[in-house]
Amino acid sequence: MKKTVADQFAEVLALAGVKRIYGVVGDSLNALTEALRRRGDIEWVSMRNEEAAAFAAGAEAHLTGQLAVCAGSCGPGNLHLINGLYDCHRSRVPVLAIAAQIPSSELGTGYFQETHPEQLFRECSHYCELVSAPNQMQRTSEIAIRNAVGRRGVSVVVLPGDVATQKAEDARPPSPESLSPSASQVTPSPEQVQQMASLLNSGARVTLLCGAGCEGAGAQVVELARKLQAPVVSALRGKEFVEKDNPNFVGLTGLIGYASGYWAMIDCDVLLMLGTDFPYRQFYPDAADTHIIQVDLRAENIGKRTRVDLGVVGSVAATLQALLPRIEAKQETKHLDRALEHHRKTREELDGLGRGTVGRKPIHPPQVARAFDLQASDSAIFTCDVGLPTVWAARYATMKGQRRLVGSFNHGSMASALAQAIGAQKAFPDRQVISFSGDGGFTMLMGDFISLVQLELPIKVVVFNNSSLGFVAMEQQVGGMLDVGTALRNPDFAKLAEAVGIKGLRVEDPGDVDEAVQQALATPGPVLVDAVVSKAELVMPPKITASMAAGFTLFGLKALLNGRTNEVLELARTNLWR
């Protein structure tokens, strides 16, 4: 049997360590799926939607740090990938997308399902090229893989179905090592390290703001914070890397953060930003006497969000390793003590919101999130949809032990949680995977809920069922508008789960939450928990502006004038009369 171009592609993927490909089959992919079938060492993971396939691949890449792959057939098939690929690329995770193409002889004729993926995917990839002849396949696939792995992002290989079936050109296979370039550790110059040390040593109130760039640098962050007596604040993507085993952690900042994190940043005279591109400028300190140092591996990030006094290009771990010997241990703990006390009180308030009263409906969503946090294993992987589920994960999913947190935190896409849970569970079949899904996000890509049965994945899906696009409704209200287009008419999700062969639990009373969570986690297979929660739960950012307050007051007035008194009363009952 001749070795086809598809066989050659599959061989390179195997040498790169690829274990599976997420996708939806189609005729233009037949040569590739047949090559995988014959090999037997790369699993084809059948999904119901290519967008979910891309999210799943992104979650696998995020959690493992290794190349993950997704695929779509020609035209509409691979177009479905694009939203998930944007998320992968903005999250800087190594993903290779295979975009099948129509027969090469028909390109440019307006043929059935004709698109031009090499143009369409350009914005969400480091590398995107068409394979138009067999002699391109091996070199193109190698370049694509090295771009995805080395630059941490998306590469796209566009492969016409007829080219995939042709006889492969003889070529020497690459070595596995050449396809997996190790991440470089960049250390700044001794002069810059000394400048950092001088600013930090001179500061009386130092605060650290940590982002995703702190992956692998948790120990150095803790040691630096200890020497500086500095509170540690995290951006959302930094939470899973700096919260664990960190006695100086004082929470998150930003729109979904807590007051303790916000004030620890505002009330400092030196802010050290470590591996973060935290976007919300209104949450940075703006006092003239506050010095800001930013450390980032990417020079283009420095000074992009706030003015900085010192910009340092370097890997966080390597930079801190060089910096620590130059730091003078501080004795004064007033700034840290104040931040820790504020965090303790803030946590008490947040945990208080996570307690319900038997018979007092509806359930407060924090109670559901906190119950999963308390009962989940120390190696659990949490995924969360954008909007309110992200808030509950950020505030209640504690990153202890080997826990991880995955979401669409840069791209901000709905419907990511369930698909990312699939990628997480495929990569780590023996770990608990819990999806915090919103009712809007869950129903948007609900087709892949059925995949849990077909793929035999024991994912626990909790649907925060408030019959509303809750975060959007809150944004409209804060803007002084009446909420429009946010109401959802939902089914009984537990019955829906049972109909497709998945255990469903519907919870309406706060008194039943703990038992339902315990039952869900103890069940061997997949489970859906339909948590009927209040749609009026307010999510207060740590910084309330005058315009926010005015907007919310205006909403209340408009609601009353438009005969929607019940909405105002529900807000009061939910958030004031607990």
C-alpha positions in Angstrom: 0.0 0.0 0.0 1.3 3.4 -0.9 2.2 5.9 1.8 -0.2 8.8 1.3 0.2 12.5 2.2 -2.3 11.9 5.0 -0.2 9.0 6.3 2.9 11.3 6.3 1.0 14.0 8.1 -0.2 11.5 10.8 3.4 10.2 11.2 4.6 13.7 11.9 1.8 14.3 14.4 2.7 11.1 16.2 6.3 12.1 16.4 5.2 15.4 17.9 3.5 13.4 20.7 -0.1 14.0 19.6 -2.4 11.6 21.4 -5.7 12.6 19.9 -7.5 14.9 17.4 -10.8 16.5 18.2 -13.2 17.1 15.3 -16.2 16.2 13.2 -15.6 13.8 10.3 -16.3 14.8 6.7 -15.5 13.6 3.2 -12.6 16.0 2.8 -11.1 14.6 6.0 -11.6 10.9 5.0 -7.9 10.3 4.0 -6.7 11.6 7.4 -9.2 9.7 9.5 -8.4 6.5 7.5 -4.7 7.1 8.2 -5.4 7.5 11.9 -7.5 4.3 11.8 -4.6 2.3 10.3 -2.0 3.7 12.7 -4.1 3.2 15.9 -1.9 5.4 18.0 -3.8 8.7 17.6 -7.4 8.8 18.8 -10.1 10.5 16.8 -12.3 12.2 19.3 -15.8 12.6 17.7 -17.4 15.8 18.6 -20.8 17.3 17.7 -19.5 20.7 16.8 -16.1 21.9 15.6 -16.2 24.9 17.8 -16.3 22.6 20.8 -13.5 20.6 19.3 -11.2 23.7 19.3 -12.2 24.5 22.9 -11.4 20.9 23.9 -8.1 21.0 22.2 -7.3 24.3 23.9 -8.1 23.0 27.3 -5.8 19.9 26.8 -3.0 22.2 25.6 -3.5 24.6 28.6 -3.4 21.8 31.1 -0.6 19.7 29.6 1.5 22.4 28.0 1.8 20.0 25.0 0.6 20.3 21.4 -3.1 19.5 21.0 -4.9 19.1 17.6 -8.4 19.8 16.2 -9.8 19.4 12.7 -12.7 20.5 10.5 -13.8 19.4 7.1 -13.9 21.8 4.2 -15.9 25.1 4.2 -18.4 25.3 7.0 -16.7 22.4 8.9 -13.5 24.3 9.6 -15.2 27.7 9.9 -16.9 26.3 13.0 -13.4 26.0 14.5 -12.6 29.7 14.4 -14.1 30.9 17.6 -12.4 28.2 19.7 -9.2 28.9 17.8 -9.4 32.6 18.7 -9.6 31.5 22.3 -6.7 29.2 22.0 -4.5 31.8 20.4 -5.4 34.6 22.8 -4.7 32.2 25.7 -1.3 31.3 24.2 -1.7 27.6 24.2 -0.1 25.3 21.5 -2.9 24.1 19.2 -2.6 22.8 15.6 -5.8 23.1 13.5 -6.3 21.0 10.4 -8.6 22.8 8.0 -9.6 20.4 5.2 -10.2 22.0 1.8 -12.2 21.3 -1.4 -10.5 19.5 -4.3 -7.5 21.6 -5.3 -8.5 21.7 -9.0 -11.7 23.5 -8.0 -10.1 26.3 -6.0 -11.1 29.7 -7.3 -14.2 28.5 -9.1 -16.9 29.2 -6.4 -17.2 25.5 -5.9 -19.6 23.9 -3.4 -18.4 24.8 0.2 -15.4 26.8 -1.1 -13.7 29.1 1.4 -10.2 30.3 1.9 -9.0 29.2 5.3 -5.5 30.4 4.8 -7.0 33.9 4.8 -9.8 33.4 7.3 -7.6 32.0 10.1 -4.7 34.4 9.6 -5.7 36.7 12.5 -6.0 33.9 15.0 -2.8 32.0 14.3 1.0 32.4 14.1 1.1 30.2 11.0 -1.5 29.4 8.4 -0.6 27.8 5.1 -2.1 25.7 2.3 -0.6 22.4 1.2 -1.1 22.4 -2.5 1.3 19.5 -3.5 2.6 16.4 -1.8 6.2 17.7 -1.6 5.0 20.5 0.8 3.4 18.2 3.4 6.2 17.2 5.7 8.0 20.6 5.8 4.7 22.5 6.2 3.5 20.3 9.1 6.9 20.6 10.9 6.9 24.4 10.6 3.3 24.5 11.8 4.1 22.4 14.8 7.2 24.4 15.8 5.3 27.6 15.5 2.5 26.4 17.7 4.8 24.9 20.3 7.6 27.4 20.2 5.5 30.6 20.0 2.6 29.2 22.1 -0.4 29.7 19.9 -2.3 28.4 17.0 -1.0 27.0 13.7 -3.4 26.0 10.8 -2.6 23.6 8.1 -5.0 23.8 5.1 -5.2 20.4 3.3 -7.3 19.7 0.2 -8.9 16.3 0.4 -7.5 15.2 -3.0 -4.0 16.2 -2.0 -4.3 14.1 1.2 -4.9 10.9 -0.9 -1.9 11.4 -3.1 1.4 9.5 -2.8 3.7 11.1 -0.3 7.1 12.4 -1.3 10.0 10.5 0.3 11.4 12.6 3.2 13.4 11.9 6.3 11.1 11.9 9.3 11.9 14.6 11.9 13.1 13.7 15.4 10.6 14.1 18.2 13.0 16.5 19.9 13.1 18.8 16.9 9.3 19.1 17.0 9.1 20.1 20.7 11.4 23.1 21.2 11.7 23.7 25.0 10.5 27.0 26.3 13.3 29.6 26.7 14.0 31.1 30.1 14.9 34.7 29.6 16.8 36.5 32.4 17.2 40.3 32.3 20.6 42.0 32.5 22.2 42.3 36.0 21.8 46.1 35.7 18.0 45.8 35.2 17.8 43.2 38.1 19.6 45.7 40.3 17.2 48.5 39.3 14.3 46.3 40.2 15.9 45.5 43.6 16.6 49.1 44.3 13.0 50.2 43.7 11.6 47.2 45.7 14.0 47.7 48.6 13.1 51.4 48.8 9.3 50.8 48.9 7.5 50.8 52.2 4.3 49.2 50.8 5.0 46.8 48.0 2.2 44.7 46.3 2.6 42.0 43.7 0.2 41.6 40.8 0.5 38.1 39.2 -0.8 36.7 36.0 -0.5 33.6 33.8 3.2 34.3 33.2 3.7 33.1 36.8 3.1 29.5 35.8 6.0 27.5 37.2 7.1 30.4 39.3 4.9 29.9 42.4 7.7 29.1 44.8 9.7 32.2 43.7 6.6 34.4 44.1 6.0 33.2 47.6 9.6 33.7 48.6 9.7 37.2 47.1 6.5 38.2 48.9 7.8 36.8 52.1 11.0 38.9 51.9 9.1 42.0 50.9 6.2 41.5 53.4 4.1 42.1 50.3 0.5 41.0 49.6 0.0 39.0 46.4 -2.9 39.9 44.2 -3.8 37.8 41.1 -5.4 38.5 37.8 -7.9 35.8 36.9 -5.4 33.7 34.8 -2.8 33.9 37.6 -5.1 32.5 40.2 -4.2 28.8 39.6 -0.5 29.5 39.8 -0.2 31.8 42.9 -3.1 31.1 45.2 -1.9 27.7 46.3 0.3 27.5 49.5 0.7 31.2 49.5 0.2 32.8 52.9 0.4 36.3 51.4 -2.4 35.8 48.8 -5.2 38.4 49.2 -7.4 37.7 46.3 -8.2 38.9 42.8 -8.7 42.4 41.5 -10.8 43.5 38.5 -14.5 43.5 37.7 -15.0 40.1 39.3 -12.3 40.3 41.9 -12.7 41.2 45.6 -12.2 44.4 47.5 -9.1 43.1 49.3 -7.2 42.6 46.1 -8.2 45.9 44.7 -7.2 47.9 47.8 -3.9 46.0 48.2 -3.0 47.4 44.8 -4.3 50.9 45.2 -2.7 51.4 48.6 0.9 50.6 47.7 3.9 52.7 46.8 5.5 50.0 44.6 3.5 47.7 42.4 5.4 44.8 40.8 3.5 43.3 37.9 4.6 39.7 37.1 3.6 38.0 33.8 0.3 39.8 33.5 -1.5 41.7 30.8 -4.4 42.6 33.1 -6.6 44.8 30.8 -8.7 46.9 33.1 -6.9 50.3 33.5 -9.3 51.7 36.1 -8.1 49.1 38.6 -4.4 50.2 38.6 -3.0 52.7 41.1 -2.8 56.2 39.6 -1.1 58.1 42.4 1.9 60.1 41.2 4.1 58.7 43.9 3.4 55.0 43.1 6.2 53.3 41.2 5.3 50.4 38.9 7.6 47.7 37.7 6.4 45.3 35.0 8.1 42.0 34.1 6.9 40.2 31.0 8.4 37.8 28.5 6.8 39.8 25.7 8.1 43.3 25.4 4.9 44.5 23.6 3.0 44.0 26.8 5.1 46.4 28.9 3.3 49.7 29.6 0.3 48.7 27.5 -2.2 49.0 30.3 -0.7 51.5 32.7 2.4 53.7 32.8 5.4 51.9 34.2 8.6 53.2 35.8 10.6 50.2 34.9 9.9 47.6 32.2 11.8 44.3 32.3 11.7 41.7 29.6 12.2 38.3 31.1 10.6 35.0 32.3 9.0 35.4 35.7 10.8 32.4 37.3 14.2 33.3 35.9 13.9 37.0 36.7 12.8 36.3 40.3 15.6 33.8 40.8 18.1 36.5 39.8 16.3 39.1 41.9 15.8 37.3 45.2 19.5 37.5 46.4 19.4 41.3 46.0 16.2 41.8 48.0 16.6 43.1 51.6 14.2 41.3 53.9 11.7 43.9 55.3 10.6 43.8 59.0 7.7 46.2 58.8 4.4 44.2 58.2 1.7 46.9 58.5 0.9 46.9 54.8 0.7 43.1 54.6 -1.2 42.7 57.8 -3.8 45.2 56.7 -4.2 43.5 53.4 -4.5 40.0 55.0 -7.1 41.2 57.5 -9.1 42.8 54.7 -8.9 39.5 52.8 -10.0 37.6 55.8 -13.1 39.8 56.2 -13.8 39.7 52.5 -13.6 35.9 52.5 -15.9 35.7 55.4 -18.4 37.9 53.5 -18.1 35.8 50.4 -18.4 32.5 52.2 -21.4 33.9 54.0 -23.1 34.4 50.7 -22.4 30.8 50.0 -24.7 29.6 52.8 -28.3 29.0 52.2 -31.4 28.6 54.4 -33.6 25.5 54.0 -36.9 26.4 52.3 -35.8 29.9 51.3 -35.9 29.8 47.5 -34.3 30.5 45.1 -30.8 29.2 45.7 -28.0 31.8 45.8 -25.5 30.7 43.1 -22.5 31.1 45.5 -23.9 28.3 47.6 -23.7 25.9 44.7 -20.1 27.0 43.8 -18.9 26.8 47.4 -20.4 23.3 47.9 -18.5 22.0 44.9 -15.3 23.7 46.1 -15.6 22.1 49.6 -16.4 18.6 48.4 -14.3 18.3 45.2 -10.9 16.5 45.3 -7.6 18.4 45.7 -6.8 17.4 42.1 -10.1 18.6 40.5 -10.1 20.6 37.3 -12.7 23.3 37.1 -13.9 24.8 33.9 -16.3 27.8 33.7 -18.4 29.7 31.2 -17.9 33.4 30.7 -20.1 35.7 32.7 -21.5 34.7 36.1 -20.0 31.2 36.2 -16.6 32.8 35.9 -17.4 35.0 38.9 -18.4 31.9 41.0 -15.3 30.0 39.9 -13.0 33.0 40.6 -14.4 33.6 44.0 -15.2 30.1 45.2 -13.0 27.5 43.4 -10.0 27.3 45.6 -6.7 26.4 43.9 -5.3 24.0 46.4 -3.3 20.8 45.8 -3.1 20.1 42.1 -6.3 21.9 41.1 -6.6 23.7 37.8 -8.9 26.3 36.4 -9.8 26.7 32.7 -12.0 29.3 31.0 -12.2 31.7 28.2 -10.5 34.4 30.2 -8.9 36.4 27.4 -11.3 35.9 24.5 -14.4 35.8 26.7 -16.5 33.4 24.7 -19.8 31.9 25.8 -20.2 28.1 25.7 -16.6 27.2 26.5 -16.9 25.3 29.8 -18.5 22.0 28.7 -16.2 21.7 25.7 -13.1 22.5 27.7 -14.2 19.9 30.3 -14.1 17.3 27.5 -10.5 18.2 26.7 -9.6 18.2 30.3 -11.1 14.8 31.0 -9.6 13.2 27.9 -6.2 14.5 29.0 -6.7 13.4 32.6 -9.1 10.5 32.7 -8.6 9.8 36.4 -9.2 13.3 37.7 -12.5 15.0 38.7 -13.6 17.5 36.1 -16.3 19.9 37.0 -17.9 22.3 34.5 -19.5 25.5 35.9 -21.9 26.2 33.0 -24.3 29.0 32.6 -27.7 28.2 31.2 -27.0 30.4 28.2 -23.5 28.9 27.5 -24.7 25.3 28.1 -27.5 25.6 25.6 -25.4 27.3 23.0 -23.2 24.2 22.5 -25.5 21.7 24.1 -25.0 19.1 21.3 -21.7 18.1 22.8 -23.4 17.2 26.1 -24.4 14.0 24.3 -20.7 13.4 23.6 -20.2 12.7 27.3 -22.2 9.5 26.8 -20.5 8.5 23.5 -17.0 9.2 24.9 -17.8 7.8 28.3 -16.5 10.8 30.2 -17.5 11.2 33.9 -17.7 15.0 33.8 -19.9 16.7 36.4 -21.8 19.5 34.8 -23.5 22.1 37.0 -25.8 24.4 35.2 -26.5 27.7 37.0 -30.1 27.9 35.8 -31.3 31.5 36.4 -33.3 31.6 33.1 -31.3 34.6 32.1 -28.1 35.9 30.5 -27.4 37.1 34.0 -24.1 39.0 33.5 -25.5 40.8 30.4 -28.6 41.8 32.3 -26.5 43.2 35.1 -24.4 45.2 32.6 -27.6 46.7 31.1 -28.9 47.6 34.5 -25.7 49.2 35.6 -25.8 51.3 32.4 -29.2 52.5 33.5 -31.1 50.4 31.0 -33.9 48.0 31.2 -32.6 44.5 30.4 -33.6 43.4 26.9 -33.1 40.0 25.3 -31.7 38.4 28.3 -34.6 36.2 29.4 -34.3 32.4 28.7 -37.1 29.9 28.6 -35.3 26.8 29.8 -36.3 23.2 30.0 -35.8 21.0 33.1 -32.2 20.2 32.4 -32.1 17.2 34.7 -34.9 15.5 32.7 -33.0 16.4 29.5 -29.9 14.7 30.9 -31.9 11.6 31.8 -33.3 11.5 28.3 -29.8 11.2 26.8 -28.6 8.7 29.3 -26.9 10.9 31.8 -27.8 11.1 35.5 -29.7 14.4 36.2 -30.3 16.1 39.5 -32.5 19.1 39.8 -32.0 21.3 42.9 -34.4 24.1 43.8 -34.1 24.3 47.6 -30.9 25.5 49.4 -31.4 22.6 51.9 -30.7 20.1 49.1 -27.6 21.6 47.6 -24.9 19.7 49.7 -26.5 16.3 49.2 -26.9 16.9 45.5 -23.2 17.9 45.1 -22.1 14.9 47.2 -24.3 12.5 45.1 -23.0 14.1 41.8 -19.3 13.7 42.8 -19.9 10.1 44.0 -21.5 8.9 40.8 -19.1 7.1 38.5 -20.4 8.5 35.2 -21.3 11.9 33.9 -23.8 13.9 35.9 -25.8 17.1 35.3 -26.8 19.2 38.3 -29.6 21.6 37.3 -29.3 24.3 40.0 -32.2 26.6 39.9 -30.6 29.8 41.2 -31.6 33.5 41.6 -31.2 35.7 38.6 -31.1 38.8 40.8 -27.7 38.0 42.5 -25.6 41.1 42.3 -21.9 40.8 41.5 -20.3 43.9 42.9 -16.9 44.9 41.6 -14.4 46.1 44.2 -14.6 49.6 42.8 -18.0 51.2 42.5 -18.0 54.3 40.4 -20.5 57.1 40.5 -21.7 56.3 37.0 -22.4 52.7 38.1 -24.4 53.8 41.1 -26.3 56.3 39.0 -27.0 53.8 36.3 -28.3 51.2 38.7 -30.5 53.8 40.4 -31.8 54.8 37.0 -32.6 51.2 36.2 -34.7 50.9 39.3 -36.6 54.0 38.4 -37.2 52.9 34.9 -38.3 49.4 36.1 -40.9 51.0 38.4 -42.2 53.3 35.7 -42.5 50.5 33.2 -44.5 48.3 35.6 -41.6 45.9 36.4 -41.9 46.4 40.2 -41.3 42.7 40.7 -37.8 42.9 39.4 -36.9 45.7 41.8 -38.4 43.7 44.7 -36.5 40.6 43.7 -33.3 42.5 43.7 -34.0 43.7 47.2 -35.0 40.3 48.5 -32.0 38.6 47.0 -29.3 41.1 48.0 -30.6 43.0 51.0 -33.0 40.9 52.9 -31.0 37.7 53.3 
